[in-house]
Amino acid sequence: MKTLNLSKEEWERIYKDIECVVIVFQSNINEKHDLMHDALLHVIKRLKTNYFEEGKLDVWVKKVTLNFCKDRVTDYYRKNTSYYEELIKEPIITYKYQLDDIKKKMIVELMEESIEELKHIDKQIIIGRLNEESYSAIAIKLKKNKKTIIKHCKKALIELRDIINKKYLERYGEDI
């Protein structure tokens, strides 16, 4: 292949192209030199296998270097953050009942009881919206106009909020 028989000027140009890209990724001079060296070796390896002289060599070198640097940086962050992600997942102190689970259970119970107090059509609309159904799908299911469903939904949400607040105040003695 002709690509390995490059002149000294072409090798210098390749080195400068690599340096242009690497300078964006690293601020520490030692890391920059390491990345430059690794990128140069990567480009030489790719020259043997992937460059077919279809485009400009300097553009190809910059693309290969850029992809190499991106991979190197993302690998670095992936390797260095996994330890901290594992620490966050495991709680330091375990309780028999987690406070967040208790709150979620209370909210779900209040919500279910409050929805049962709504009128039939409002109940169906709220349940449909909680199941992420569109207004059109709910309108077809209930054989109503879409605008009517939207109007009922707005009223039902206000009524549901008032019922939940009332129930919460009755049970826990404080406003939400």
C-alpha positions, 0 to 999 in steps of 0.5 A: 500500500502507498499509505505507509510510504509517506514522506517526512512532511506528510508524517509531520502534517499527520502529527499536527492534525492529531495534535489539533484534535487531541488539544481539545480533549486534554488540558494536562500536558502529560495526559496530552502526550500520552493521548497523542502517542496512543492516537498516533499509533491508532492512526498508523494501525488504521492507515494499514487497514482502513485508508483507501485514498478516496478522500483527503488524508488530513480529514481522514486522520482528524476523523479517526483521531476524533473518534479515538479520543471520544472513545478514550474519554468515555471509557475513562468516565465509564470506568471511573464512575462505576465505583460511585454508582455502586455506592449510591445503589446500596444504602448505608443503613437499612431499615425494615420499612423504607420511609419513601415506600411508606409515603408512596403506599399512603399516596396510592391508598389516598389516590385510590380512595379519592378516585372511587368518590368521583362520578363514574365518567370522571373516574373513567377519565382519570383512570384512563389518563393515569394509564397514559391513554390519550383524550381521543382513546378515552372519548372513543371508549366512553362514546363522547366528544373529545372536547367533552372529555377534556372539559370533564378531565379538568373538572375531575382533576380539580375535584380529585385534588380537593378530595385528596387534600380533605382526606389527607387533612382528616387522617394526618391533621395537616395540609398537603 
